[in-house]
Amino acid sequence: MTGPAVQPDYRFTLANERTLLAYERTAIGLVAAGIAVLHLFEGWGQTSFGLLLLVAGGIAAIGGYLRFRRVEAAINAGEPLPANPAVHLLAAAVILCLVAAAISVLL
């Protein structure tokens, strides 16, 4: 016989939701920047930069959602929180965007 299901502390779920929303805001900003670069500037360098921003936005959106799902499952199961590779991938993508922006400005 099993006892009643223990509900996780709602603060953890709310914090997880806030983190998802932060990822999504970042994704929207990166996608908006990518679209602006693609529409306002010409040249292969700017096109590459715009596409890189769009890819970074996709990484943020998808990575944030996958993180949300894994953390929510861990919270509900009472397990330790899983590692999040999306953070490292997103950081690398943003660094690449910064390097591309610097090269674009210098050339």
Residue pairs with C-beta under 8 A, 6 or more apart in sequence:
6 78
8 75
8 76
8 78
12 75
13 72
13 75
16 68
16 71
16 72
16 75
17 68
19 64
19 67
19 68
19 71
20 64
20 65
20 67
20 68
22 64
23 60
23 61
23 63
23 64
23 65
23 67
23 68
23 86
24 60
24 61
24 64
26 57
26 60
26 64
26 90
27 57
27 58
27 60
27 61
27 64
28 57
29 57
30 53
30 54
30 56
30 57
30 60
30 97
31 53
31 54
31 57
31 58
33 53
34 50
34 51
34 52
34 53
34 54
34 56
34 57
35 50
35 54
36 50
37 46
37 49
37 50
37 53
38 46
38 47
38 50
38 51
38 54
41 50
45 100
45 103
45 104
45 107
46 104
48 100
49 97
49 100
49 101
49 104
52 93
52 96
52 97
52 100
53 97
55 93
56 90
56 93
56 94
56 96
56 97
59 86
59 89
59 90
59 93
60 86
60 90
62 86
63 84
63 85
63 86
63 87
63 89
63 90
64 86
66 86
67 84
67 86
67 87
70 82
70 84
71 81
71 82
74 80
74 81
74 82
75 81
